Amino acid sequence: MTEEKVTIELSPSEALVLFEFVSRFSNDEKLEIVDEAEERVLWNMCTSLEKIVATPFSQNYSNLLAKAREEVRDKNS
């Protein structure tokens, strides 16, 4: 995959809600939505990604996803 960057814009409130959601997961290792706002931010991010990323609509999506996961894992190892 290319090293192009993808940018998603968040309002300061959305960023704070997302930060709390991710921080809680980092601390508890449990993904749990505790407020409707967290769900809304995730939906909004998904909608934004659908507009930017064409990959989910590719016929070889499974292969592209597997390669992307491998690349992301390798960067963080």
Long-range contacts (C-beta under 8 A, 24 or more apart in sequence): 1-64, 1-67, 1-68, 1-71, 6-49, 6-52, 6-53, 8-45, 8-48, 8-49, 8-52, 9-48, 10-41, 10-45, 14-41, 14-44, 17-41, 18-45
